[in-house]
Amino acid sequence: MARPWATPGQVIGLLGGSFDPPHEGHVHLTREALKRLGLDRVWWLVSPGNPIKANPPAPLADRVAASRRIMRHPAVTITDLEARFGTRATVDTLAALQRAYPLVRFVWLMGADNLAGFHQWDRWPEIMARVPVAVFARPGQRMRALHSRAAQRFEHARIRGAEIRRLGQAEPPAWAYLDMPMRHISSTQLRAQRKIAL
């Protein structure tokens, strides 16, 4: 897989994860991000494995192929950049991306459930210092996310209202919480259903 191409000055949203399996919730979040944040593109960063999850995911090539089948949009690129960079932690992936694409602006995209546990990520304050972060609503996670350790520590950097559309131009730390219609689905649920069906 070739390294994705980007034009200087573009604002690119990054949606990282195992995508094991990818599902309509990922697609919905991606489309909302493109629409509401004024992004030029979104790159899915399909990871070799999640360092804070105990069980290994399905083979990377299978997850990349499944992601390409479900996420069909001209502004979305499915990538295996973490495997190419040899990074595992998000903060290291962001550093590698910023070295590889110094004239591109990146925005980290994640669900509210990730913000709730963000303080468990490796060097998480550095992630906030590197790129703006867009947090999208997830069922039952609003209060946990907005009262999380990360949200409290970076409350001063939260962007609201009409300014959210310009999040990609903001100097980090900067983050926003976006409500959106909910999709009651997760990769964990799908993996459990798959096991039951076997």
FIZALUM-64681 format. One line per field, with one value per residue: residue number from 1; residue in one letter; x, y, z of N, C-alpha, C in turn. Coordinates in Angstrom, 3 decimals. Layout:
<kefis>
volum: NUM,...
sese: a,...
neast: X,...
nnorth: Y,...
nup: Z,...
caeast: X,...
canorth: Y,...
caup: Z,...
ceast: X,...
cnorth: Y,...
cup: Z,...
</kefis>
This chain:
<kefis>
volum: 1,2,3,4,5,6,7,8,9,10,11,12,13,14,15,16,17,18,19,20,21,22,23,24,25,26,27,28,29,30,31,32,33,34,35,36,37,38,39,40,41,42,43,44,45,46,47,48,49,50,51,52,53,54,55,56,57,58,59,60,61,62,63,64,65,66,67,68,69,70,71,72,73,74,75,76,77,78,79,80,81,82,83,84,85,86,87,88,89,90,91,92,93,94,95,96,97,98,99,100,101,102,103,104,105,106,107,108,109,110,111,112,113,114,115,116,117,118,119,120,121,122,123,124,125,126,127,128,129,130,131,132,133,134,135,136,137,138,139,140,141,142,143,144,145,146,147,148,149,150,151,152,153,154,155,156,157,158,159,160,161,162,163,164,165,166,167,168,169,170,171,172,173,174,175,176,177,178,179,180,181,182,183,184,185,186,187,188,189,190,191,192,193,194,195,196,197,198
sese: m,a,r,p,w,a,t,p,g,q,v,i,g,l,l,g,g,s,f,d,p,p,h,e,g,h,v,h,l,t,r,e,a,l,k,r,l,g,l,d,r,v,w,w,l,v,s,p,g,n,p,i,k,a,n,p,p,a,p,l,a,d,r,v,a,a,s,r,r,i,m,r,h,p,a,v,t,i,t,d,l,e,a,r,f,g,t,r,a,t,v,d,t,l,a,a,l,q,r,a,y,p,l,v,r,f,v,w,l,m,g,a,d,n,l,a,g,f,h,q,w,d,r,w,p,e,i,m,a,r,v,p,v,a,v,f,a,r,p,g,q,r,m,r,a,l,h,s,r,a,a,q,r,f,e,h,a,r,i,r,g,a,e,i,r,r,l,g,q,a,e,p,p,a,w,a,y,l,d,m,p,m,r,h,i,s,s,t,q,l,r,a,q,r,k,i,a,l
neast: 0.850,0.696,2.082,-0.220,-1.195,-0.861,-1.795,0.037,-1.060,-3.534,-6.220,-6.451,-8.346,-7.807,-8.587,-8.053,-7.437,-8.204,-10.139,-11.655,-14.135,-14.362,-17.156,-20.545,-20.691,-18.115,-18.079,-20.171,-19.226,-16.995,-18.155,-19.631,-17.531,-16.221,-18.239,-18.829,-16.500,-15.137,-13.090,-10.476,-9.794,-10.161,-8.196,-8.152,-6.464,-5.472,-4.560,-1.697,-2.024,-3.627,-2.052,-3.146,-4.993,-5.704,-6.075,-4.967,-5.738,-7.626,-5.832,-3.864,-4.058,-6.550,-8.253,-7.794,-8.749,-11.458,-12.186,-11.958,-14.027,-16.309,-16.119,-16.664,-15.840,-14.948,-13.218,-11.942,-9.322,-8.016,-5.553,-2.389,-0.539,0.628,1.827,3.703,5.260,6.185,5.198,3.433,2.146,-0.191,0.795,3.380,2.851,1.581,3.735,5.413,3.807,3.702,6.343,6.583,4.702,5.017,3.709,1.039,-2.042,-3.249,-6.064,-7.116,-9.480,-12.020,-14.149,-16.452,-16.175,-13.491,-12.321,-13.092,-11.401,-8.940,-6.766,-5.346,-3.875,-0.675,1.505,-0.485,-1.040,0.766,-0.292,-2.498,-1.101,0.030,-1.873,-5.125,-8.139,-11.041,-13.954,-16.444,-19.867,-20.921,-23.093,-24.335,-21.998,-21.498,-21.434,-19.382,-17.256,-17.092,-16.518,-14.144,-10.681,-8.947,-10.628,-11.125,-8.549,-7.880,-9.862,-9.718,-8.947,-11.020,-13.149,-16.100,-19.422,-19.846,-17.170,-16.151,-16.063,-13.722,-11.774,-9.606,-7.803,-6.967,-4.541,-2.921,-2.958,-6.271,-9.659,-12.816,-16.196,-18.594,-21.974,-23.984,-26.226,-26.876,-25.213,-25.820,-23.628,-20.676,-17.236,-16.489,-18.953,-19.635,-17.574,-18.167,-20.675,-19.892,-18.386,-20.380,-21.854,-20.202
nnorth: -1.187,2.139,5.157,7.593,10.444,13.962,17.398,20.398,22.435,21.279,20.116,17.377,14.822,12.337,9.082,6.707,3.247,-0.234,-1.277,-3.678,-5.532,-3.091,-0.792,0.530,2.637,3.751,4.685,6.542,8.442,9.358,10.561,12.582,14.067,15.025,16.643,18.496,19.586,20.749,19.427,18.508,15.921,12.563,10.240,6.864,5.208,2.218,0.142,-1.931,-3.240,-2.760,-1.226,-1.173,-3.142,-6.511,-8.812,-9.922,-8.387,-9.266,-10.291,-7.653,-7.037,-8.115,-6.503,-3.988,-4.464,-4.997,-2.532,-0.915,-1.924,-1.145,1.611,3.877,6.605,9.518,11.279,9.913,7.939,4.744,3.520,1.882,3.105,3.127,0.619,0.909,3.037,1.859,2.366,2.248,3.561,6.229,8.852,8.644,7.925,10.250,12.048,10.945,11.266,14.067,14.639,13.421,14.771,17.758,20.139,19.813,19.987,18.287,16.657,14.962,12.410,11.060,8.852,9.585,7.694,7.071,9.467,9.385,7.460,8.473,9.312,7.044,6.520,6.353,8.923,10.945,13.790,14.927,14.266,15.976,18.319,18.232,18.066,19.379,18.058,16.239,15.238,12.859,12.247,9.335,6.583,6.829,7.936,10.637,12.127,10.802,11.311,14.169,14.757,13.612,12.929,14.000,15.871,17.664,18.578,19.904,21.777,24.523,24.677,23.978,24.208,25.756,25.897,27.863,28.067,25.539,24.538,25.536,24.130,22.644,24.600,25.642,26.331,23.820,23.186,22.221,21.388,19.814,18.963,17.077,16.656,14.136,12.234,9.058,5.865,2.748,0.726,-1.263,-2.280,-4.177,-5.352,-6.491,-8.351,-10.080,-11.030,-12.380,-14.464,-15.873,-16.770,-18.642
nup: 0.000,-0.938,0.445,1.628,-0.318,0.073,-0.031,0.499,3.188,3.454,5.587,7.520,8.855,11.329,11.974,14.163,15.055,15.844,14.178,14.186,13.990,11.238,11.210,10.813,12.607,12.628,9.996,10.061,11.959,10.537,8.253,9.500,10.587,8.272,7.268,9.340,10.355,8.341,6.969,4.677,4.004,5.323,7.012,7.706,10.193,10.347,12.796,13.631,16.037,19.211,21.870,24.465,24.617,25.437,23.801,20.598,17.406,14.374,11.354,9.907,7.115,6.482,7.984,6.871,4.269,4.845,5.879,3.632,2.122,3.531,3.974,1.779,0.164,-1.575,-0.272,1.694,2.945,3.410,5.491,6.312,7.911,10.490,10.717,8.691,9.640,11.915,14.434,17.576,19.684,19.804,20.067,19.067,16.457,15.549,15.726,13.776,11.502,11.371,10.833,8.335,6.812,6.847,6.121,6.360,8.137,10.922,12.461,15.268,15.498,17.524,19.466,22.164,24.168,24.057,24.956,27.606,28.673,28.060,29.546,30.039,27.855,26.243,27.066,26.881,27.310,25.526,23.069,22.960,22.863,20.385,18.223,17.224,18.683,17.985,19.483,19.362,20.075,21.869,22.555,25.825,26.917,27.300,29.824,31.217,29.485,29.364,31.979,32.386,33.203,31.259,29.932,31.997,32.619,30.260,29.918,29.525,26.905,25.322,22.507,21.336,19.834,16.856,16.310,16.187,13.605,12.631,13.865,12.872,12.150,14.486,17.032,18.817,22.400,21.587,21.578,20.813,21.559,19.960,19.443,17.930,15.805,17.204,16.844,17.784,18.111,18.185,17.753,19.619,20.349,17.875,17.522,19.637,18.805,16.534,17.612,18.943,16.800,15.659
caeast: 0.000,1.497,1.803,-1.213,-0.738,-1.532,-1.395,0.364,-2.161,-4.754,-6.570,-6.792,-8.778,-7.203,-9.383,-7.211,-8.029,-8.003,-11.156,-11.747,-14.153,-14.929,-18.619,-21.256,-20.373,-16.908,-18.475,-20.998,-18.336,-16.159,-18.975,-19.929,-16.303,-16.039,-19.301,-18.933,-15.207,-14.532,-11.849,-10.229,-9.790,-10.003,-7.424,-8.284,-5.185,-5.757,-3.354,-1.274,-2.590,-3.834,-1.185,-3.844,-5.932,-4.984,-6.172,-4.558,-6.830,-7.514,-4.684,-3.958,-4.523,-7.990,-8.966,-7.686,-9.679,-12.822,-12.402,-12.173,-15.352,-17.403,-15.962,-16.494,-16.040,-13.773,-12.327,-11.464,-8.265,-7.731,-4.095,-1.689,0.644,1.315,2.716,4.805,6.124,6.689,4.756,2.292,1.449,-0.743,1.660,4.506,2.297,1.390,5.061,5.881,3.001,4.092,7.634,6.391,3.827,5.190,2.869,-0.361,-2.602,-3.992,-7.030,-7.381,-10.906,-12.278,-15.434,-16.466,-15.688,-12.029,-11.952,-13.285,-10.225,-7.790,-5.631,-4.616,-3.060,0.729,1.851,-1.687,-0.990,1.523,-1.229,-3.250,-0.174,0.450,-2.933,-6.482,-8.851,-12.498,-14.557,-17.809,-20.755,-21.175,-24.202,-24.064,-20.640,-21.339,-21.024,-18.057,-16.261,-16.946,-15.981,-12.936,-9.439,-8.436,-11.510,-10.920,-7.214,-7.820,-11.108,-9.380,-8.663,-12.207,-13.773,-17.538,-20.241,-19.451,-15.714,-15.784,-15.771,-12.346,-10.901,-8.385,-6.892,-6.614,-3.259,-3.132,-4.098,-7.623,-10.516,-14.240,-17.128,-19.664,-23.115,-24.424,-27.142,-26.135,-25.215,-25.599,-22.848,-19.249,-16.449,-16.541,-20.216,-19.587,-16.700,-18.903,-21.698,-19.200,-18.025,-21.613,-22.296,-19.285
canorth: 0.000,3.361,6.181,8.505,11.717,15.118,18.697,21.354,23.274,20.518,19.719,15.960,14.152,11.023,8.176,5.553,2.156,-1.584,-1.558,-5.137,-5.133,-1.758,-0.859,1.741,3.724,4.398,5.391,7.678,9.434,9.916,11.462,13.757,14.859,15.729,17.641,19.501,20.180,21.361,18.725,18.183,14.464,11.764,9.011,5.832,4.605,0.865,-0.149,-3.333,-3.754,-1.732,-1.575,-1.291,-4.265,-7.758,-9.795,-9.403,-8.284,-10.039,-9.833,-6.273,-6.988,-8.389,-5.337,-2.940,-4.819,-4.813,-1.083,-0.380,-2.338,-0.461,3.074,4.298,8.052,10.024,12.055,9.048,6.997,3.710,3.393,1.055,3.930,2.762,-0.508,1.420,3.844,1.051,2.964,1.610,4.578,7.321,10.028,8.392,7.978,11.669,12.638,10.448,11.928,15.477,14.664,13.013,15.740,18.961,21.257,19.394,20.119,17.084,16.691,13.620,12.142,9.915,8.802,10.045,6.621,7.193,10.586,8.964,6.719,9.051,9.442,5.776,6.439,6.701,10.344,11.583,15.251,15.301,14.184,17.234,19.400,18.099,18.277,19.548,16.793,16.300,14.128,12.672,11.592,7.896,6.283,6.661,8.335,12.093,12.601,10.242,11.997,15.584,14.858,12.795,13.605,14.781,17.009,18.634,19.183,20.770,22.542,25.858,24.582,23.484,25.113,25.501,26.664,28.034,27.944,24.134,24.292,25.947,23.400,22.245,25.739,26.071,25.886,22.951,22.296,22.659,20.224,20.105,17.840,17.214,15.753,13.668,11.094,7.914,4.533,1.829,-0.388,-1.158,-3.428,-5.183,-6.069,-7.289,-9.504,-10.989,-11.665,-13.282,-15.641,-16.625,-17.384,-19.731
caup: 0.000,-1.028,1.448,1.060,-0.846,0.674,-0.552,1.566,3.634,3.710,6.953,7.412,10.073,11.544,12.794,14.422,15.805,15.339,13.157,14.278,12.578,10.973,11.200,10.400,13.529,12.099,8.775,10.469,12.561,9.474,7.437,10.333,10.695,6.997,7.112,10.400,10.694,7.159,6.653,3.274,3.889,6.540,6.876,8.729,10.561,10.826,13.574,13.727,17.281,20.230,22.999,25.752,24.547,25.712,22.727,19.289,16.439,13.139,10.555,9.436,5.729,6.483,8.527,5.850,3.190,5.342,6.003,2.284,1.641,4.223,3.935,0.385,0.057,-2.300,0.591,2.783,2.579,4.410,5.508,7.297,8.186,11.736,10.407,7.867,10.500,13.019,15.694,18.233,20.467,18.996,20.114,18.167,15.101,15.221,15.493,12.483,10.473,11.269,10.141,6.944,6.137,7.685,5.691,6.500,9.484,11.292,13.569,15.762,15.658,18.395,20.134,23.556,25.029,24.094,25.824,28.995,29.112,27.363,30.462,30.058,26.641,26.449,26.902,26.324,27.198,24.337,21.940,22.972,22.515,18.988,17.233,17.730,18.881,17.876,20.229,18.894,21.031,21.805,23.476,27.244,27.282,27.389,31.146,31.508,28.666,29.713,33.342,32.436,33.612,30.122,29.700,33.076,32.501,29.082,29.793,28.997,25.472,24.622,21.542,21.276,18.898,15.454,16.189,15.985,12.189,12.371,14.791,12.187,12.054,15.844,17.565,19.977,22.609,21.244,21.362,20.751,21.731,18.980,19.486,16.614,15.930,17.736,16.254,18.906,17.581,18.481,17.299,20.685,20.199,16.653,17.759,20.489,17.979,15.627,18.382,19.205,15.551,15.266
ceast: 0.891,1.117,0.809,-0.605,-1.521,-0.945,-1.032,-0.839,-3.460,-4.942,-7.130,-7.169,-8.185,-8.098,-8.583,-7.947,-7.733,-8.941,-11.355,-13.105,-14.577,-16.450,-19.225,-21.024,-19.129,-17.243,-19.242,-20.136,-17.502,-16.941,-19.341,-18.713,-16.058,-17.019,-19.166,-17.616,-14.517,-13.214,-11.716,-10.301,-9.852,-9.181,-7.776,-6.907,-5.474,-4.489,-2.993,-1.863,-2.695,-3.016,-1.912,-4.939,-5.159,-4.964,-5.766,-5.745,-6.647,-6.325,-4.926,-4.526,-6.029,-8.781,-8.912,-8.684,-11.129,-13.161,-12.673,-13.545,-16.464,-17.329,-15.635,-16.853,-14.782,-12.782,-11.738,-10.441,-8.046,-6.228,-3.606,-0.421,1.363,2.267,3.923,5.787,6.784,6.322,3.579,1.471,1.003,0.196,2.853,4.052,2.106,2.730,5.600,5.117,3.437,5.474,7.462,5.603,3.879,4.276,1.382,-0.790,-3.460,-4.940,-7.278,-8.879,-11.085,-13.669,-15.313,-15.970,-14.163,-11.588,-12.083,-12.068,-8.916,-6.550,-4.831,-3.726,-1.637,0.966,0.692,-1.641,-0.220,0.655,-2.004,-2.369,0.212,-0.628,-4.243,-7.188,-10.349,-13.070,-16.027,-18.609,-20.853,-22.260,-23.725,-22.721,-20.473,-20.796,-19.630,-16.977,-16.014,-16.486,-14.709,-11.730,-8.909,-9.287,-11.310,-9.573,-7.162,-9.116,-10.846,-9.190,-9.873,-12.820,-15.240,-18.181,-19.682,-17.953,-15.276,-15.403,-14.335,-11.345,-9.568,-7.364,-6.403,-5.240,-3.515,-2.427,-5.427,-8.455,-11.977,-15.021,-18.295,-20.750,-23.464,-25.424,-26.356,-26.271,-24.858,-24.895,-21.390,-18.545,-16.483,-17.808,-20.180,-18.686,-17.412,-19.973,-21.081,-18.818,-19.241,-22.051,-21.426,-19.645
cnorth: 1.244,4.331,7.174,9.852,12.833,16.391,19.620,22.241,22.533,20.274,18.303,15.414,12.755,10.212,6.894,4.472,0.814,-1.897,-3.076,-5.578,-3.673,-1.869,0.500,2.916,4.479,5.234,6.660,8.798,10.126,10.925,12.728,14.666,15.663,16.881,18.799,20.181,20.828,20.728,18.528,16.679,13.852,10.532,8.087,5.232,3.237,0.342,-1.632,-4.012,-2.629,-2.089,-1.716,-2.365,-5.574,-8.702,-9.199,-9.352,-9.257,-9.521,-8.456,-6.193,-7.227,-7.182,-4.152,-3.212,-4.604,-3.326,-0.463,-0.764,-1.492,1.065,3.507,5.774,8.617,10.797,11.225,8.052,6.030,3.436,2.367,1.787,3.551,1.590,-0.028,2.236,3.007,1.623,2.182,2.634,5.719,8.517,9.857,8.419,9.422,12.345,12.215,11.101,13.382,15.631,14.374,14.040,17.081,20.123,20.929,19.593,18.884,17.369,15.251,13.479,10.949,10.000,9.219,8.966,6.654,8.345,10.187,8.216,7.251,9.127,8.141,5.601,6.913,8.180,11.154,13.104,15.724,15.210,15.489,18.411,19.376,18.493,18.628,18.190,17.042,15.042,14.030,11.848,10.099,7.584,6.073,7.168,9.828,12.543,12.080,10.995,13.421,15.811,14.033,13.636,14.499,16.025,18.080,19.334,20.192,21.541,23.914,25.855,24.125,24.579,24.735,26.280,26.714,27.864,26.510,23.872,24.675,25.243,23.040,23.351,26.208,25.551,25.000,23.499,22.970,21.411,20.648,18.814,18.071,16.176,15.339,12.543,9.835,6.675,3.563,0.566,-0.165,-2.397,-4.542,-6.014,-6.987,-8.512,-10.543,-11.743,-12.703,-14.574,-16.521,-17.385,-18.580,-21.045
cup: 0.000,0.089,0.863,0.680,-0.182,0.097,0.604,1.891,3.883,5.201,6.866,8.782,10.130,12.469,12.966,15.174,15.175,14.184,13.047,14.822,12.425,10.866,10.855,11.346,13.089,10.865,9.129,11.059,11.481,8.635,8.214,10.437,9.421,6.863,8.100,10.760,9.505,6.770,5.147,3.036,5.274,6.181,8.030,8.960,11.175,11.497,13.526,14.963,18.280,21.463,24.330,25.719,24.646,24.515,21.383,18.321,15.279,12.337,9.935,8.015,5.637,6.964,7.568,4.724,3.619,5.469,4.641,1.733,2.256,4.092,2.516,0.268,-0.613,-1.434,1.733,2.232,3.729,4.359,6.538,7.754,9.470,11.508,9.604,8.709,11.595,14.370,16.263,19.016,19.556,18.948,19.180,16.708,14.660,14.932,14.128,11.331,10.276,10.646,8.655,6.129,6.887,7.318,5.738,7.947,9.766,12.455,13.986,16.023,16.580,19.003,21.587,24.513,25.135,24.985,27.289,29.533,28.544,28.249,30.590,28.822,26.951,26.113,26.313,26.315,25.965,23.076,21.828,22.562,21.037,17.984,17.916,17.770,18.798,18.511,19.833,19.894,20.765,22.821,24.903,27.727,27.544,28.743,31.513,30.746,29.159,31.154,33.502,32.860,32.495,29.878,30.762,32.931,31.358,28.853,29.181,27.482,24.662,23.745,21.411,20.135,17.490,15.253,15.896,14.537,11.839,13.282,14.137,12.034,13.424,16.240,18.788,21.217,22.252,21.014,21.395,20.963,20.793,19.213,18.071,16.824,16.269,16.861,17.379,18.415,17.957,17.951,18.333,20.573,18.980,16.815,18.620,19.694,17.052,16.340,18.649,17.959,15.136,15.931
</kefis>
